[in-house]
């Protein structure tokens, strides 16, 4: 059963073709967050204490730093994709929608840079 009009079929008008990519990226980041979250929780559970020197030594290990950055990237990217959907669906004024999306992107970029800087700084301490 087709819901498109004959004129729409002739012109080829339809989807903007960006929704599928967005949907896939959100699913892929969610799948990536499963093992990364399990790894992070396992790390927290096995820690004898939450002291700063112990955390610095732990983060300074190459694989831990790489996985921590991957976790940070996946969580932030997944978050921005989800909030983008919320803004696009529930903010109806075009100017406010655009401003909200730009501010969200800037906020998440700032958080990503801060996280990267923090991990690099901790790795450089050891």
C-alpha positions as CSV (number, residue, x, y, z in Angstrom):
1,X,0.0,0.0,0.0
2,X,1.6,3.3,-1.1
3,X,0.9,6.5,0.7
4,X,2.6,8.8,-1.8
5,X,0.6,10.7,-4.4
6,X,1.4,10.2,-8.1
7,X,2.8,13.7,-8.3
8,X,5.1,13.0,-5.3
9,X,6.3,9.8,-7.0
10,X,7.0,11.6,-10.2
11,X,9.0,14.3,-8.5
12,X,10.9,12.0,-6.3
13,X,10.0,14.0,-3.2
14,X,10.1,12.3,0.1
15,X,12.4,11.8,3.0
16,X,15.3,14.2,3.5
17,X,17.4,11.0,3.9
18,X,19.1,12.0,7.1
19,X,16.8,10.3,9.6
20,X,18.1,6.8,8.9
21,X,21.7,7.8,9.5
22,X,20.8,9.5,12.7
23,X,18.8,6.5,13.8
24,X,21.8,4.1,13.0
25,X,24.3,6.3,14.8
26,X,22.2,6.5,17.9
27,X,21.9,2.7,17.9
28,X,25.6,2.2,17.2
29,X,26.6,4.5,20.1
30,X,24.1,2.7,22.4
31,X,25.7,-0.7,21.4
32,X,29.2,0.8,22.0
33,X,28.1,2.1,25.4
34,X,27.2,-1.4,26.6
35,X,30.7,-3.0,26.8
36,X,32.2,0.4,27.7
37,X,29.8,0.9,30.6
38,X,30.4,-2.7,31.8
39,X,34.1,-2.1,31.7
40,X,33.8,1.2,33.6
41,X,31.5,-0.3,36.3
42,X,33.8,-3.3,36.7
43,X,36.7,-0.8,37.2
44,X,34.7,1.1,39.9
45,X,33.7,-2.1,41.7
46,X,37.2,-3.5,41.8
47,X,38.8,-0.3,43.2
48,X,39.9,-0.7,46.8
49,X,39.5,3.1,47.4
50,X,38.7,6.2,45.4
51,X,41.9,8.1,46.0
52,X,43.3,10.6,43.6
53,X,46.8,8.9,43.3
54,X,45.2,5.6,42.5
55,X,42.9,7.1,39.9
56,X,45.8,8.9,38.2
57,X,47.8,5.6,38.0
58,X,44.8,3.7,36.7
59,X,44.0,6.3,34.0
60,X,47.6,6.6,33.0
61,X,47.6,3.0,31.7
62,X,47.3,3.3,27.9
63,X,44.3,0.9,27.4
64,X,42.4,2.5,30.3
65,X,43.0,6.0,28.9
66,X,41.9,4.8,25.4
67,X,38.8,3.1,26.7
68,X,37.9,6.0,28.9
69,X,38.1,8.4,26.0
70,X,36.0,6.0,23.9
71,X,33.5,5.9,26.7
72,X,33.4,9.7,26.9
73,X,33.1,10.1,23.2
74,X,30.3,7.5,22.9
75,X,28.3,8.9,25.8
76,X,28.6,12.5,24.7
77,X,27.7,11.7,21.0
78,X,24.8,9.5,22.1
79,X,23.6,12.3,24.4
80,X,23.8,14.9,21.7
81,X,21.9,12.7,19.2
82,X,19.1,12.1,21.7
83,X,18.8,15.7,22.8
84,X,18.8,16.8,19.1
85,X,15.7,14.6,18.5
86,X,14.0,16.1,21.6
87,X,14.7,19.7,20.4
88,X,13.6,18.9,16.8
89,X,10.4,17.2,18.0
90,X,9.3,19.6,20.7
91,X,10.6,23.1,19.9
92,X,8.4,24.6,17.2
93,X,9.8,28.1,16.8
94,X,12.5,27.9,14.1
95,X,14.8,30.5,15.7
96,X,14.7,28.9,19.1
97,X,15.2,25.5,17.6
98,X,18.3,26.6,15.7
99,X,19.7,28.4,18.7
100,X,19.1,25.4,20.9
101,X,20.8,23.0,18.5
102,X,23.8,25.3,18.1
103,X,24.1,25.7,21.9
104,X,23.8,22.0,22.5
105,X,26.5,21.3,19.9
106,X,28.8,23.9,21.6
107,X,28.1,22.5,25.0
108,X,28.9,19.0,24.0
109,X,32.0,20.1,22.1
110,X,33.2,21.9,25.3
111,X,32.5,18.8,27.4
112,X,34.4,16.6,24.9
113,X,37.4,19.0,24.9
114,X,37.4,19.2,28.7
115,X,37.3,15.4,29.0
116,X,40.1,14.9,26.5
117,X,42.2,17.6,28.3
118,X,41.6,16.0,31.7
119,X,42.6,12.5,30.5
120,X,45.7,13.8,28.7
121,X,46.7,15.8,31.7
122,X,46.4,12.8,34.0
123,X,48.4,10.6,31.6
124,X,51.1,13.3,31.5
125,X,51.4,13.3,35.3
126,X,52.7,9.8,35.4
